[in-house]
């Protein structure tokens, strides 16, 4: 269910750690460092995860948690995989990343279709509170807080020169992503959202329901398209 997730671990969560001195040593690559608007910084990677470090926080952003843990982002992370991925980050950086704040969540699922995914785009109509935008690489629904995205996953993998899992080869695979991009605490009506919430059963099941409900809320122009429904139940998604 999860793909990209952004995390921020603040100094308050681990006051005994000198972020700028200790954490860069744990990175697999450092891309740049210096002094900026908010003080000294170090940017780099933990394998495929983009990491930025300042005196007051360690941030992971614009990276696929799924690719980091499963080595490809064609699939998505189950609840159990998400827990293990966060534990791996914590072990690698020697930081309690389960306590980090979550500031972006991408929930995604692959839908295997009978026809090429682009055939379906014209039949996906308007969605309340979203602006619909059809582009060459997919169909986007945008508002100030969230984004709904449909695109061909197999096509994307080929464009990036990345391998396609055997189970998806020569199949019409439509990816539908629900991206929570801003003000997550407001959207989920929670005082805080920590990394450990991602593998909490109630929170995870709520994400699954939101993902399905957002798809069903899109106007279907052709009645036949009603048959293209998200597969699986909350129980299926919540595997450990």
PEUR-V576723 format. One record per residue. RES is the residue in one small letter. SS is DSSP state (~ for helix, > for strand, _ for the rest). Layout:
# PEUR-V576723
res-><RES	RES>
ss-><SS	SS>
This chain:
# PEUR-V576723
res-><x	x	x	x	x	x	x	x	x	x	x	x	x	x	x	x	x	x	x	x	x	x	x	x	x	x	x	x	x	x	x	x	x	x	x	x	x	x	x	x	x	x	x	x	x	x	x	x	x	x	x	x	x	x	x	x	x	x	x	x	x	x	x	x	x	x	x	x	x	x	x	x	x	x	x	x	x	x	x	x	x	x	x	x	x	x	x	x	x	x	x	x	x	x	x	x	x	x	x	x	x	x	x	x	x	x	x	x	x	x	x	x	x	x	x	x	x	x	x	x	x	x	x	x	x	x	x	x	x	x	x	x	x	x	x	x	x	x	x	x	x	x	x	x	x	x	x	x	x	x	x	x	x	x	x	x	x	x	x	x	x	x	x	x	x	x	x	x	x	x	x	x	x	x	x	x	x	x	x	x	x	x	x	x	x	x	x	x	x	x	x	x	x	x	x	x	x	x	x	x	x	x	x	x	x	x	x	x	x	x	x	x	x	x	x	x	x	x	x	x	x	x	x	x	x	x	x	x	x	x	x	x	x	x	x	x	x	x	x	x>
ss-><_	>	>	>	>	>	>	>	>	>	~	~	~	_	_	_	_	_	~	~	~	~	~	~	~	~	_	_	>	>	>	>	>	>	>	>	_	_	>	>	>	>	>	>	>	>	_	_	>	>	>	>	>	>	_	_	>	>	>	>	_	_	_	>	~	~	~	~	~	~	_	_	_	_	_	_	>	_	~	~	~	~	~	~	~	~	~	~	~	~	~	~	~	_	_	_	~	~	~	_	>	>	>	>	>	>	>	>	>	>	>	>	>	_	_	_	_	~	~	~	~	_	_	>	_	_	_	_	_	_	>	>	>	>	>	_	_	>	>	>	>	>	_	_	_	>	>	>	>	>	>	>	~	~	~	~	~	~	~	~	_	_	_	_	_	~	~	~	_	_	_	>	>	>	>	>	>	>	>	>	_	_	_	~	~	~	~	~	_	_	_	_	_	>	~	~	~	~	~	_	~	~	~	~	~	~	~	~	~	~	~	~	~	~	~	~	_	_	_	>	_	_	~	~	~	~	~	_	_	_	_	_	_	~	~	~	~	_	_	_>
